[in-house]
Amino acid sequence: MGSVPPQLSLRELLPAPSEREEASVGVGVGGTYLVVELWGWGGPCWVCAPVTERALECVRGGRATPWTVLHHSATGTVDVYRTAADGSIRCSTVLCSSLPGARPARAAA
């Protein structure tokens, strides 16, 4: 684990929210993203949102969890990249308000 979707470049690994999840920072055409990687049915699943340096500092310092930052994305949405059984990656955009309230584990995957 410890990866980002193919369209992003891995910049930094963050403190892990749990044993089954990893958080990282990815950089792409749209800027800097907070990425939480989950293991889905077909392989890795990534939940990504644009992020500010201030929000990243809160995660690094333990003042916020990665999921808290994802729930409060500046755009109000997150991108969910799912790996299908055939290895292809599918993207969907989801409203932050529709993310599960607790650690979603497989709910997002």
C-alpha positions as CSV (number, residue, x, y, z in Angstrom):
1,M,0.0,0.0,0.0
2,G,1.0,3.6,0.2
3,S,0.1,4.6,-3.3
4,V,-2.0,7.1,-5.2
5,P,-4.1,6.8,-8.3
6,P,-2.1,6.7,-11.6
7,Q,-3.0,10.4,-12.5
8,L,-1.2,11.6,-9.3
9,S,2.4,11.6,-8.2
10,L,3.1,10.4,-4.7
11,R,4.6,13.3,-2.7
12,E,4.4,12.1,0.9
13,L,3.0,9.3,3.2
14,L,1.0,10.5,6.1
15,P,0.4,8.8,9.5
16,A,-1.9,5.8,8.9
17,P,-5.5,6.2,10.1
18,S,-5.7,2.5,10.6
19,E,-4.1,-0.8,9.6
20,R,-6.3,-1.2,6.6
21,E,-6.0,2.4,5.3
22,E,-3.1,4.6,4.3
23,A,-3.1,8.3,3.8
24,S,-0.8,10.2,1.4
25,V,-0.4,13.4,-0.5
26,G,-0.5,13.3,-4.2
27,V,0.2,16.0,-6.8
28,G,-1.4,16.3,-10.2
29,V,-2.6,18.8,-12.8
30,G,-5.3,20.1,-10.4
31,G,-2.9,20.7,-7.5
32,T,-2.3,18.9,-4.3
33,Y,-4.6,16.1,-3.1
34,L,-5.1,14.2,0.2
35,V,-5.5,10.5,-0.7
36,V,-6.8,7.7,1.5
37,E,-6.1,4.3,0.1
38,L,-8.4,1.4,0.9
39,W,-8.4,-2.1,-0.3
40,G,-11.5,-2.8,-2.4
41,W,-12.9,-6.0,-3.9
42,G,-10.8,-5.7,-7.1
43,G,-7.7,-4.1,-5.6
44,P,-6.8,-0.6,-4.3
45,C,-9.4,2.1,-4.0
46,W,-8.5,5.7,-3.5
47,V,-10.6,8.5,-2.1
48,C,-9.0,11.9,-3.1
49,A,-9.8,15.5,-2.4
50,P,-8.0,18.8,-3.1
51,V,-6.3,19.9,0.0
52,T,-4.7,23.0,1.5
53,E,-1.3,23.1,3.3
54,R,-3.1,24.1,6.5
55,A,-5.4,21.0,6.4
56,L,-2.3,18.8,5.7
57,E,-0.6,20.3,8.8
58,C,-3.6,19.4,10.9
59,V,-3.4,15.8,9.7
60,R,0.4,15.7,10.2
61,G,0.0,17.1,13.7
62,G,-2.8,14.7,14.7
63,R,-5.4,17.6,15.0
64,A,-7.5,16.1,12.3
65,T,-7.9,12.7,10.7
66,P,-7.6,12.3,6.9
67,W,-11.3,11.4,6.9
68,T,-12.2,14.6,8.6
69,V,-10.4,16.5,5.9
70,L,-12.1,14.5,3.1
71,H,-15.5,15.2,4.7
72,H,-14.8,18.9,4.5
73,S,-13.3,19.2,1.0
74,A,-13.1,22.7,-0.3
75,T,-15.0,21.6,-3.4
76,G,-17.7,19.7,-1.5
77,T,-16.8,16.6,-3.5
78,V,-14.2,13.8,-3.5
79,D,-13.0,11.6,-6.3
80,V,-13.2,7.9,-5.7
81,Y,-11.0,5.7,-7.9
82,R,-11.9,2.0,-7.8
83,T,-9.9,-0.9,-9.3
84,A,-12.2,-3.3,-11.1
85,A,-11.7,-7.0,-11.2
86,D,-10.1,-6.7,-14.7
87,G,-7.5,-4.2,-13.4
88,S,-9.1,-1.1,-15.0
89,I,-9.6,2.0,-12.8
90,R,-12.9,3.7,-12.7
91,C,-13.5,7.2,-11.3
92,S,-16.6,8.7,-9.8
93,T,-17.2,12.0,-8.1
94,V,-19.1,11.8,-4.8
95,L,-20.5,14.6,-2.6
96,C,-18.7,14.8,0.7
97,S,-22.0,14.7,2.5
98,S,-22.7,11.2,1.1
99,L,-19.5,9.7,2.5
100,P,-20.1,7.5,5.5
101,G,-19.8,9.3,8.9
102,A,-17.6,6.7,10.5
103,R,-14.4,5.2,9.0
104,P,-15.9,3.7,5.9
105,A,-13.6,0.8,5.4
106,R,-15.2,-1.0,2.4
107,A,-18.1,1.4,2.2
108,A,-16.2,3.7,-0.1
109,A,-14.4,0.9,-1.9
